[in-house]
Amino acid sequence: MGGAAMGSREKGAAHGAGAGEGRGEKPLAERMRAVHIARVAELPRIELYLDQVITLVSQELAFMTLPGETLVTGSMVNNYVKQGVIPAPHRKRYTRRHVASLVFVCALKRVFSIAQVKTLMDIVHASGCDLGALYDDTCSLFEEALAACFSPAPAPEVAPADAPAPDDELSRLLDAAVAALATKVYVEQTLCALSEGEGRS
C-alpha cells in the first residue's frame, strides 16, 4: 500500500498501553508523544475493500485501544453508512475520504455517541470547508493535545508544611479527567445549541 504503512512506526508499539514496557519497548509516555495519525496525503491512493479499510483504521488508532478491544468491524462500518455518518462506498470500494472519515468517527465515538458524532459530521460537511485540510488540522491538534497530556508536568508549587504532597500521577490523572469532562460538556452543549439553531453567543 505504500502510504498504507500510515506512519504506523509507533502504532504497533502503542497498542496495549504499557503492556510491553521493560522488554525493550519505549515507555508509554514516549510512545504517546510520538503518535502520528496519517494525513490525507499519506493514505493509500488506491480504492480499498472493507476488510482493508478495517485493518487500516485499526492500525491508525491502535494507540488508543484497550487490550482485547475491537475498535471497528464490518457491521459497524455498514451501520455508519446506513445512518449517514460516513459516505457510502462506490461499488463496495472505499477511498481516502472514507478512511479519513472512519478514523475521525472511530476516534470521537470513544467520548461521544454516534448520534453526536453524526451531528458534528453534518456540521463539518455543511461548512463547505476543505475536508482534507480540516482532517489534517484536526489530527495535528489531537496529537499536540495527546503529547501535552503525556509530557512532564511543570514543577509543582511547594505545598504548605501541614498539607500532604499530592501524588503526581493521581493529580495529573484528575486534571486530565476534569479537562476531558469540560471539553466534552463544551462540545455537547455547542452541538446541541447548533442543532437547535441557537448558535453560540
Secondary structure, DSSP 8 states (H G I E B T S, - for coil): -GGGGTTTTTHHHHSSTTTTBTTTB--HHHHHHT-----GGGS-SS-B-HHHHHHHHHHHTGGG--TT-----HHHHHHHHHTTSS---BTTBB-HHHHHHHHHHHHHTTTS-HHHHHHHHHHHHHHT--HHHHHHHHHHHHHHHHHHHTS---------TTS----HHHHHHHHHHHHHHHHHHHHHHHHHHHHTT----
